[in-house]
Amino acid sequence: MEEITFDEWKKLEIRVGKILKVERVPRTEKLYKLQVDLGDKSVQIVSSLVPYYTEEELQNRKIVVLVNLKPTKFAGEKSEGMLLCAENEDGSKCVLLTSEKDIELGTRIT
């Protein structure tokens, strides 16, 4: 595993968000398109959570989001960040990261 410096870590903008809208990405097996409220703005994130969560389980869920990731496209859909989760080695379990207690949207993770 490659180590990073503290200055590199400080470049990551990780914040609390809330999933406002969940849609399956057409013609894909694993992708959801999520609209996520970060308090001061909303972003679209594409993630491969279909095997692990239903749309209902994701709706209105507070999550932890890497906000300043360079946007990219998955299956033609723009993704403007990355939600954080823990996934076991064989990929059979995936759990979204969230805050232990309720906190305002957009709060920075430090």
N, CA, C and O atoms as a GROMACS GRO file, in nm:
protein
  440
    1MET      N    1   0.084  -0.117   0.000
    1MET     CA    2   0.000   0.000   0.000
    1MET      C    3   0.089   0.124   0.000
    1MET      O    4   0.185   0.135   0.076
    2GLU      N    5   0.054   0.216  -0.087
    2GLU     CA    6   0.129   0.341  -0.097
    2GLU      C    7   0.084   0.436   0.013
    2GLU      O    8  -0.035   0.454   0.035
    3GLU      N    9   0.180   0.497   0.081
    3GLU     CA   10   0.148   0.595   0.184
    3GLU      C   11   0.134   0.733   0.124
    3GLU      O   12   0.197   0.764   0.023
    4ILE      N   13   0.052   0.817   0.188
    4ILE     CA   14   0.038   0.955   0.146
    4ILE      C   15   0.079   1.045   0.262
    4ILE      O   16   0.081   1.002   0.378
    5THR      N   17   0.111   1.168   0.231
    5THR     CA   18   0.148   1.263   0.336
    5THR      C   19   0.022   1.327   0.393
    5THR      O   20  -0.086   1.317   0.336
    6PHE      N   21   0.038   1.393   0.507
    6PHE     CA   22  -0.074   1.464   0.567
    6PHE      C   23  -0.122   1.575   0.474
    6PHE      O   24  -0.242   1.600   0.465
    7ASP      N   25  -0.030   1.642   0.406
    7ASP     CA   26  -0.069   1.746   0.311
    7ASP      C   27  -0.154   1.689   0.198
    7ASP      O   28  -0.247   1.756   0.152
    8GLU      N   29  -0.125   1.568   0.152
    8GLU     CA   30  -0.207   1.504   0.049
    8GLU      C   31  -0.346   1.472   0.105
    8GLU      O   32  -0.446   1.492   0.036
    9TRP      N   33  -0.352   1.423   0.228
    9TRP     CA   34  -0.479   1.393   0.293
    9TRP      C   35  -0.566   1.518   0.302
    9TRP      O   36  -0.687   1.511   0.280
   10LYS      N   37  -0.506   1.633   0.334
   10LYS     CA   38  -0.580   1.758   0.350
   10LYS      C   39  -0.645   1.802   0.218
   10LYS      O   40  -0.738   1.882   0.221
   11LYS      N   41  -0.598   1.753   0.105
   11LYS     CA   42  -0.655   1.789  -0.024
   11LYS      C   43  -0.792   1.723  -0.046
   11LYS      O   44  -0.871   1.771  -0.127
   12LEU      N   45  -0.820   1.614   0.025
   12LEU     CA   46  -0.947   1.544   0.009
   12LEU      C   47  -1.059   1.622   0.078
   12LEU      O   48  -1.048   1.657   0.195
   13GLU      N   49  -1.166   1.649   0.004
   13GLU     CA   50  -1.283   1.713   0.063
   13GLU      C   51  -1.390   1.606   0.078
   13GLU      O   52  -1.454   1.565  -0.019
   14ILE      N   53  -1.408   1.561   0.201
   14ILE     CA   54  -1.503   1.455   0.232
   14ILE      C   55  -1.611   1.517   0.321
   14ILE      O   56  -1.581   1.575   0.425
   15ARG      N   57  -1.738   1.504   0.277
   15ARG     CA   58  -1.847   1.570   0.346
   15ARG      C   59  -1.967   1.478   0.364
   15ARG      O   60  -1.977   1.374   0.298
   16VAL      N   61  -2.056   1.517   0.454
   16VAL     CA   62  -2.181   1.445   0.476
   16VAL      C   63  -2.282   1.491   0.372
   16VAL      O   64  -2.300   1.610   0.349
   17GLY      N   65  -2.348   1.394   0.308
   17GLY     CA   66  -2.451   1.424   0.210
   17GLY      C   67  -2.575   1.341   0.236
   17GLY      O   68  -2.576   1.251   0.319
   18LYS      N   69  -2.682   1.374   0.162
   18LYS     CA   70  -2.808   1.301   0.174
   18LYS      C   71  -2.857   1.267   0.034
   18LYS      O   72  -2.864   1.353  -0.053
   19ILE      N   73  -2.892   1.140   0.014
   19ILE     CA   74  -2.941   1.096  -0.116
   19ILE      C   75  -3.086   1.143  -0.132
   19ILE      O   76  -3.174   1.104  -0.055
   20LEU      N   77  -3.108   1.228  -0.234
   20LEU     CA   78  -3.241   1.282  -0.258
   20LEU      C   79  -3.319   1.202  -0.361
   20LEU      O   80  -3.441   1.192  -0.353
   21LYS      N   81  -3.248   1.145  -0.458
   21LYS     CA   82  -3.314   1.074  -0.567
   21LYS      C   83  -3.227   0.956  -0.609
   21LYS      O   84  -3.105   0.967  -0.616
   22VAL      N   85  -3.292   0.844  -0.637
   22VAL     CA   86  -3.223   0.721  -0.679
   22VAL      C   87  -3.288   0.670  -0.807
   22VAL      O   88  -3.410   0.657  -0.815
   23GLU      N   89  -3.206   0.642  -0.908
   23GLU     CA   90  -3.256   0.585  -1.034
   23GLU      C   91  -3.159   0.478  -1.081
   23GLU      O   92  -3.038   0.491  -1.066
   24ARG      N   93  -3.213   0.372  -1.138
   24ARG     CA   94  -3.129   0.273  -1.204
   24ARG      C   95  -3.076   0.333  -1.334
   24ARG      O   96  -3.146   0.408  -1.401
   25VAL      N   97  -2.952   0.301  -1.368
   25VAL     CA   98  -2.896   0.343  -1.495
   25VAL      C   99  -2.937   0.239  -1.599
   25VAL      O  100  -2.903   0.121  -1.584
   26PRO      N  101  -3.009   0.280  -1.704
   26PRO     CA  102  -3.056   0.185  -1.804
   26PRO      C  103  -2.942   0.106  -1.869
   26PRO      O  104  -2.832   0.157  -1.885
   27ARG      N  105  -2.972  -0.016  -1.905
   27ARG     CA  106  -2.879  -0.106  -1.974
   27ARG      C  107  -2.754  -0.138  -1.891
   27ARG      O  108  -2.650  -0.172  -1.948
   28THR      N  109  -2.764  -0.129  -1.759
   28THR     CA  110  -2.655  -0.173  -1.672
   28THR      C  111  -2.712  -0.265  -1.566
   28THR      O  112  -2.832  -0.260  -1.537
   29GLU      N  113  -2.628  -0.349  -1.508
   29GLU     CA  114  -2.674  -0.443  -1.405
   29GLU      C  115  -2.655  -0.391  -1.263
   29GLU      O  116  -2.730  -0.430  -1.174
   30LYS      N  117  -2.556  -0.305  -1.241
   30LYS     CA  118  -2.519  -0.270  -1.105
   30LYS      C  119  -2.529  -0.122  -1.071
   30LYS      O  120  -2.511  -0.085  -0.955
   31LEU      N  121  -2.558  -0.036  -1.168
   31LEU     CA  122  -2.542   0.108  -1.145
   31LEU      C  123  -2.671   0.180  -1.105
   31LEU      O  124  -2.778   0.160  -1.162
   32TYR      N  125  -2.655   0.266  -1.004
   32TYR     CA  126  -2.757   0.364  -0.967
   32TYR      C  127  -2.703   0.503  -1.000
   32TYR      O  128  -2.582   0.527  -0.992
   33LYS      N  129  -2.793   0.593  -1.037
   33LYS     CA  130  -2.762   0.735  -1.050
   33LYS      C  131  -2.827   0.803  -0.931
   33LYS      O  132  -2.949   0.794  -0.914
   34LEU      N  133  -2.748   0.870  -0.850
   34LEU     CA  134  -2.795   0.931  -0.726
   34LEU      C  135  -2.781   1.082  -0.732
   34LEU      O  136  -2.679   1.133  -0.778
   35GLN      N  137  -2.882   1.154  -0.685
   35GLN     CA  138  -2.872   1.297  -0.665
   35GLN      C  139  -2.848   1.316  -0.515
   35GLN      O  140  -2.928   1.271  -0.432
   36VAL      N  141  -2.738   1.382  -0.482
   36VAL     CA  142  -2.695   1.393  -0.342
   36VAL      C  143  -2.687   1.539  -0.301
   36VAL      O  144  -2.621   1.620  -0.365
   37ASP      N  145  -2.756   1.573  -0.192
   37ASP     CA  146  -2.755   1.708  -0.135
   37ASP      C  147  -2.636   1.719  -0.040
   37ASP      O  148  -2.622   1.640   0.053
   38LEU      N  149  -2.551   1.819  -0.065
   38LEU     CA  150  -2.434   1.843   0.021
   38LEU      C  151  -2.450   1.970   0.104
   38LEU      O  152  -2.352   2.024   0.155
   39GLY      N  153  -2.572   2.017   0.118
   39GLY     CA  154  -2.598   2.139   0.195
   39GLY      C  155  -2.594   2.263   0.109
   39GLY      O  156  -2.695   2.331   0.096
   40ASP      N  157  -2.479   2.294   0.051
   40ASP     CA  158  -2.464   2.414  -0.031
   40ASP      C  159  -2.478   2.386  -0.180
   40ASP      O  160  -2.484   2.480  -0.260
   41LYS      N  161  -2.481   2.259  -0.217
   41LYS     CA  162  -2.496   2.223  -0.357
   41LYS      C  163  -2.544   2.078  -0.366
   41LYS      O  164  -2.541   2.003  -0.268
   42SER      N  165  -2.587   2.042  -0.486
   42SER     CA  166  -2.629   1.905  -0.513
   42SER      C  167  -2.539   1.849  -0.622
   42SER      O  168  -2.502   1.921  -0.715
   43VAL      N  169  -2.502   1.721  -0.611
   43VAL     CA  170  -2.418   1.656  -0.712
   43VAL      C  171  -2.482   1.524  -0.754
   43VAL      O  172  -2.566   1.467  -0.684
   44GLN      N  173  -2.441   1.479  -0.871
   44GLN     CA  174  -2.485   1.349  -0.921
   44GLN      C  175  -2.370   1.251  -0.905
   44GLN      O  176  -2.257   1.280  -0.943
   45ILE      N  177  -2.400   1.134  -0.849
   45ILE     CA  178  -2.300   1.029  -0.830
   45ILE      C  179  -2.354   0.900  -0.888
   45ILE      O  180  -2.468   0.863  -0.864
   46VAL      N  181  -2.271   0.832  -0.966
   46VAL     CA  182  -2.306   0.701  -1.019
   46VAL      C  183  -2.227   0.598  -0.940
   46VAL      O  184  -2.105   0.610  -0.925
   47SER      N  185  -2.297   0.498  -0.889
   47SER     CA  186  -2.232   0.398  -0.804
   47SER      C  187  -2.290   0.260  -0.829
   47SER      O  188  -2.407   0.246  -0.864
   48SER      N  189  -2.208   0.159  -0.810
   48SER     CA  190  -2.248   0.019  -0.835
   48SER      C  191  -2.304  -0.047  -0.710
   48SER      O  192  -2.250  -0.147  -0.662
   49LEU      N  193  -2.412   0.007  -0.658
   49LEU     CA  194  -2.471  -0.043  -0.534
   49LEU      C  195  -2.592  -0.133  -0.553
   49LEU      O  196  -2.648  -0.181  -0.455
   50VAL      N  197  -2.635  -0.158  -0.677
   50VAL     CA  198  -2.755  -0.237  -0.702
   50VAL      C  199  -2.751  -0.374  -0.632
   50VAL      O  200  -2.853  -0.416  -0.577
   51PRO      N  201  -2.638  -0.444  -0.631
   51PRO     CA  202  -2.637  -0.575  -0.564
   51PRO      C  203  -2.652  -0.568  -0.411
   51PRO      O  204  -2.680  -0.669  -0.346
   52TYR      N  205  -2.634  -0.448  -0.354
   52TYR     CA  206  -2.628  -0.436  -0.209
   52TYR      C  207  -2.745  -0.361  -0.146
   52TYR      O  208  -2.780  -0.387  -0.031
   53TYR      N  209  -2.806  -0.268  -0.219
   53TYR     CA  210  -2.911  -0.183  -0.165
   53TYR      C  211  -3.026  -0.169  -0.265
   53TYR      O  212  -3.004  -0.161  -0.386
   54THR      N  213  -3.147  -0.165  -0.213
   54THR     CA  214  -3.262  -0.132  -0.298
   54THR      C  215  -3.270   0.020  -0.309
   54THR      O  216  -3.205   0.092  -0.234
   55GLU      N  217  -3.350   0.067  -0.404
   55GLU     CA  218  -3.370   0.210  -0.419
   55GLU      C  219  -3.430   0.269  -0.291
   55GLU      O  220  -3.392   0.378  -0.248
   56GLU      N  221  -3.523   0.196  -0.231
   56GLU     CA  222  -3.588   0.242  -0.108
   56GLU      C  223  -3.489   0.253   0.008
   56GLU      O  224  -3.499   0.345   0.089
   57GLU      N  225  -3.395   0.162   0.017
   57GLU     CA  226  -3.296   0.167   0.124
   57GLU      C  227  -3.202   0.286   0.109
   57GLU      O  228  -3.150   0.337   0.208
   58LEU      N  229  -3.179   0.330  -0.013
   58LEU     CA  230  -3.089   0.442  -0.038
   58LEU      C  231  -3.158   0.578  -0.024
   58LEU      O  232  -3.094   0.676   0.016
   59GLN      N  233  -3.286   0.584  -0.057
   59GLN     CA  234  -3.359   0.710  -0.055
   59GLN      C  235  -3.352   0.777   0.081
   59GLN      O  236  -3.383   0.715   0.183
   60ASN      N  237  -3.311   0.903   0.084
   60ASN     CA  238  -3.301   0.987   0.205
   60ASN      C  239  -3.194   0.943   0.304
   60ASN      O  240  -3.191   0.991   0.417
   61ARG      N  241  -3.108   0.855   0.264
   61ARG     CA  242  -3.000   0.808   0.352
   61ARG      C  243  -2.887   0.911   0.356
   61ARG      O  244  -2.848   0.964   0.252
   62LYS      N  245  -2.835   0.938   0.475
   62LYS     CA  246  -2.717   1.022   0.487
   62LYS      C  247  -2.594   0.935   0.463
   62LYS      O  248  -2.585   0.822   0.512
   63ILE      N  249  -2.499   0.990   0.386
   63ILE     CA  250  -2.380   0.916   0.347
   63ILE      C  251  -2.257   1.005   0.358
   63ILE      O  252  -2.268   1.125   0.383
   64VAL      N  253  -2.141   0.945   0.338
   64VAL     CA  254  -2.015   1.016   0.336
   64VAL      C  255  -1.967   1.020   0.190
   64VAL      O  256  -1.962   0.918   0.123
   65VAL      N  257  -1.932   1.142   0.143
   65VAL     CA  258  -1.902   1.162   0.002
   65VAL      C  259  -1.766   1.229  -0.016
   65VAL      O  260  -1.734   1.328   0.050
   66LEU      N  261  -1.685   1.175  -0.108
   66LEU     CA  262  -1.564   1.242  -0.154
   66LEU      C  263  -1.609   1.339  -0.262
   66LEU      O  264  -1.651   1.297  -0.370
   67VAL      N  265  -1.601   1.468  -0.234
   67VAL     CA  266  -1.662   1.570  -0.318
   67VAL      C  267  -1.569   1.619  -0.430
   67VAL      O  268  -1.615   1.645  -0.541
   68ASN      N  269  -1.442   1.631  -0.403
   68ASN     CA  270  -1.353   1.693  -0.501
   68ASN      C  271  -1.280   1.593  -0.590
   68ASN      O  272  -1.165   1.615  -0.629
   69LEU      N  273  -1.346   1.484  -0.621
   69LEU     CA  274  -1.295   1.388  -0.718
   69LEU      C  275  -1.327   1.441  -0.857
   69LEU      O  276  -1.436   1.491  -0.882
   70LYS      N  277  -1.232   1.430  -0.949
   70LYS     CA  278  -1.254   1.478  -1.085
   70LYS      C  279  -1.373   1.404  -1.145
   70LYS      O  280  -1.378   1.281  -1.140
   71PRO      N  281  -1.471   1.478  -1.202
   71PRO     CA  282  -1.589   1.413  -1.262
   71PRO      C  283  -1.550   1.316  -1.373
   71PRO      O  284  -1.452   1.336  -1.445
   72THR      N  285  -1.629   1.210  -1.385
   72THR     CA  286  -1.608   1.110  -1.489
   72THR      C  287  -1.744   1.060  -1.535
   72THR      O  288  -1.847   1.101  -1.481
   73LYS      N  289  -1.745   0.972  -1.634
   73LYS     CA  290  -1.871   0.916  -1.684
   73LYS      C  291  -1.871   0.765  -1.669
   73LYS      O  292  -1.770   0.698  -1.692
   74PHE      N  293  -1.986   0.713  -1.630
   74PHE     CA  294  -2.010   0.570  -1.624
   74PHE      C  295  -2.137   0.544  -1.704
   74PHE      O  296  -2.242   0.603  -1.676
   75ALA      N  297  -2.130   0.458  -1.801
   75ALA     CA  298  -2.246   0.423  -1.885
   75ALA      C  299  -2.315   0.549  -1.939
   75ALA      O  300  -2.437   0.555  -1.949
   76GLY      N  301  -2.233   0.647  -1.973
   76GLY     CA  302  -2.286   0.770  -2.030
   76GLY      C  303  -2.339   0.871  -1.929
   76GLY      O  304  -2.384   0.978  -1.969
   77GLU      N  305  -2.336   0.839  -1.800
   77GLU     CA  306  -2.386   0.928  -1.695
   77GLU      C  307  -2.270   0.994  -1.622
   77GLU      O  308  -2.174   0.927  -1.584
   78LYS      N  309  -2.280   1.124  -1.600
   78LYS     CA  310  -2.176   1.198  -1.530
   78LYS      C  311  -2.180   1.166  -1.381
   78LYS      O  312  -2.286   1.163  -1.319
   79SER      N  313  -2.062   1.143  -1.323
   79SER     CA  314  -2.049   1.120  -1.180
   79SER      C  315  -1.955   1.227  -1.124
   79SER      O  316  -1.840   1.240  -1.168
   80GLU      N  317  -2.006   1.305  -1.025
   80GLU     CA  318  -1.934   1.420  -0.973
   80GLU      C  319  -1.878   1.400  -0.833
   80GLU      O  320  -1.856   1.497  -0.761
   81GLY      N  321  -1.855   1.278  -0.795
   81GLY     CA  322  -1.801   1.248  -0.662
   81GLY      C  323  -1.804   1.099  -0.640
   81GLY      O  324  -1.834   1.022  -0.731
   82MET      N  325  -1.774   1.059  -0.517
   82MET     CA  326  -1.775   0.917  -0.483
   82MET      C  327  -1.827   0.900  -0.342
   82MET      O  328  -1.776   0.961  -0.248
   83LEU      N  329  -1.930   0.816  -0.328
   83LEU     CA  330  -1.973   0.785  -0.192
   83LEU      C  331  -1.876   0.682  -0.135
   83LEU      O  332  -1.819   0.602  -0.209
   84LEU      N  333  -1.858   0.685  -0.006
   84LEU     CA  334  -1.762   0.596   0.057
   84LEU      C  335  -1.834   0.478   0.122
   84LEU      O  336  -1.939   0.494   0.184
   85CYS      N  337  -1.775   0.361   0.106
   85CYS     CA  338  -1.832   0.240   0.164
   85CYS      C  339  -1.719   0.145   0.202
   85CYS      O  340  -1.604   0.162   0.160
   86ALA      N  341  -1.753   0.046   0.280
   86ALA     CA  342  -1.661  -0.060   0.316
   86ALA      C  343  -1.706  -0.186   0.242
   86ALA      O  344  -1.823  -0.223   0.247
   87GLU      N  345  -1.612  -0.249   0.174
   87GLU     CA  346  -1.645  -0.369   0.096
   87GLU      C  347  -1.547  -0.479   0.132
   87GLU      O  348  -1.426  -0.456   0.136
   88ASN      N  349  -1.600  -0.599   0.158
   88ASN     CA  350  -1.510  -0.708   0.192
   88ASN      C  351  -1.432  -0.754   0.067
   88ASN      O  352  -1.466  -0.716  -0.045
   89GLU      N  353  -1.331  -0.834   0.089
   89GLU     CA  354  -1.237  -0.871  -0.016
   89GLU      C  355  -1.301  -0.940  -0.136
   89GLU      O  356  -1.262  -0.914  -0.250
   90ASP      N  357  -1.399  -1.025  -0.113
   90ASP     CA  358  -1.460  -1.097  -0.226
   90ASP      C  359  -1.580  -1.022  -0.286
   90ASP      O  360  -1.642  -1.071  -0.380
   91GLY      N  361  -1.612  -0.904  -0.232
   91GLY     CA  362  -1.718  -0.823  -0.288
   91GLY      C  363  -1.859  -0.868  -0.253
   91GLY      O  364  -1.955  -0.818  -0.310
   92SER      N  365  -1.872  -0.961  -0.161
   92SER     CA  366  -2.006  -1.011  -0.127
   92SER      C  367  -2.081  -0.918  -0.030
   92SER      O  368  -2.203  -0.929  -0.017
   93LYS      N  369  -2.009  -0.828   0.037
   93LYS     CA  370  -2.071  -0.732   0.129
   93LYS      C  371  -2.019  -0.593   0.099
   93LYS      O  372  -1.900  -0.574   0.072
   94CYS      N  373  -2.108  -0.497   0.104
   94CYS     CA  374  -2.073  -0.357   0.084
   94CYS      C  375  -2.162  -0.275   0.175
   94CYS      O  376  -2.285  -0.287   0.169
   95VAL      N  377  -2.103  -0.191   0.259
   95VAL     CA  378  -2.178  -0.113   0.356
   95VAL      C  379  -2.141   0.034   0.340
   95VAL      O  380  -2.023   0.070   0.343
   96LEU      N  381  -2.243   0.119   0.324
   96LEU     CA  382  -2.219   0.262   0.312
   96LEU      C  383  -2.168   0.321   0.443
   96LEU      O  384  -2.211   0.281   0.551
   97LEU      N  385  -2.074   0.416   0.433
   97LEU     CA  386  -2.027   0.487   0.551
   97LEU      C  387  -2.122   0.604   0.578
   97LEU      O  388  -2.170   0.669   0.486
   98THR      N  389  -2.146   0.629   0.705
   98THR     CA  390  -2.233   0.738   0.748
   98THR      C  391  -2.180   0.792   0.880
   98THR      O  392  -2.084   0.738   0.935
   99SER      N  393  -2.241   0.897   0.931
   99SER     CA  394  -2.199   0.950   1.060
   99SER      C  395  -2.269   0.876   1.173
   99SER      O  396  -2.381   0.828   1.157
  100GLU      N  397  -2.203   0.866   1.285
  100GLU     CA  398  -2.259   0.795   1.399
  100GLU      C  399  -2.384   0.865   1.453
  100GLU      O  400  -2.482   0.800   1.489
  101LYS      N  401  -2.380   0.999   1.457
  101LYS     CA  402  -2.494   1.078   1.504
  101LYS      C  403  -2.537   1.171   1.391
  101LYS      O  404  -2.462   1.194   1.296
  102ASP      N  405  -2.658   1.224   1.403
  102ASP     CA  406  -2.709   1.316   1.301
  102ASP      C  407  -2.627   1.445   1.303
  102ASP      O  408  -2.595   1.498   1.409
  103ILE      N  409  -2.594   1.494   1.184
  103ILE     CA  410  -2.516   1.617   1.170
  103ILE      C  411  -2.559   1.685   1.040
  103ILE      O  412  -2.612   1.619   0.951
  104GLU      N  413  -2.536   1.814   1.030
  104GLU     CA  414  -2.581   1.893   0.916
  104GLU      C  415  -2.519   1.844   0.786
  104GLU      O  416  -2.405   1.798   0.782
  105LEU      N  417  -2.599   1.856   0.679
  105LEU     CA  418  -2.550   1.823   0.545
  105LEU      C  419  -2.435   1.916   0.510
  105LEU      O  420  -2.438   2.035   0.542
  106GLY      N  421  -2.335   1.860   0.444
  106GLY     CA  422  -2.219   1.939   0.403
  106GLY      C  423  -2.108   1.944   0.507
  106GLY      O  424  -1.999   1.995   0.478
  107THR      N  425  -2.132   1.891   0.626
  107THR     CA  426  -2.029   1.894   0.729
  107THR      C  427  -1.906   1.819   0.679
  107THR      O  428  -1.917   1.709   0.626
  108ARG      N  429  -1.791   1.879   0.695
  108ARG     CA  430  -1.666   1.822   0.648
  108ARG      C  431  -1.620   1.710   0.740
  108ARG      O  432  -1.628   1.722   0.863
  109ILE      N  433  -1.572   1.602   0.682
  109ILE     CA  434  -1.513   1.490   0.757
  109ILE      C  435  -1.366   1.520   0.775
  109ILE      O  436  -1.296   1.550   0.679
  110THR      N  437  -1.318   1.513   0.898
  110THR     CA  438  -1.178   1.546   0.926
  110THR      C  439  -1.110   1.431   0.995
  110THR      O  440  -0.991   1.440   1.026
   0.00000   0.00000   0.00000
